[in-house]
Amino acid sequence: MEQLRLFLDEWVPPHRLVNISAFEEDHPNQGGLFNVVALVRGALERPLQPPAGQRTDSAIGKIYSYEVKQSHGGWEAVLGHGLAAAESRECGTLSTFNLSNN
């Protein structure tokens, strides 16, 4: 997920992100590997650029973030954790991405 976040920060403005899917190749997941797919609107031709005169470590700075929640209560519990985390943010937007290995 961190590799995806770094990619999104450098290449994908938030208004072009459509969906993120993460899934196991096999279940139960013995190897601990997940496939992660990001769907974006339009072609990604070049990295994002910082505002003129501003220098940052990455192309534009940290745009995206994620939280990992663990639950053994099934999908409803996982969704509840995701919604609570999204609603607690100060940005005023609500987007949830849930990943479970139940």
Stockholm file with secondary structure:
# STOCKHOLM 1.0

chainA/1-102         MEQLRLFLDEWVPPHRLVNISAFEEDHPNQGGLFNVVALVRGALERPLQPPAGQRTDSAIGKIYSYEVKQSHGGWEAVLGHGLAAAESRECGTLSTFNLSNN
#=GR chainA/1-102 SS CHHHHHHHHHHCCGGGEEEEEEEESSSSCSSCCEEEEEEESSCCCSCCCCCTTCCCSSSSCCCCCCCCCCCSSHHHHHHHHHHHHHHTSTTCCCCCCCCCCC
#=GC SS_cons         CHHHHHHHHHHCCGGGEEEEEEEESSSSCSSCCEEEEEEESSCCCSCCCCCTTCCCSSSSCCCCCCCCCCCSSHHHHHHHHHHHHHHTSTTCCCCCCCCCCC
//
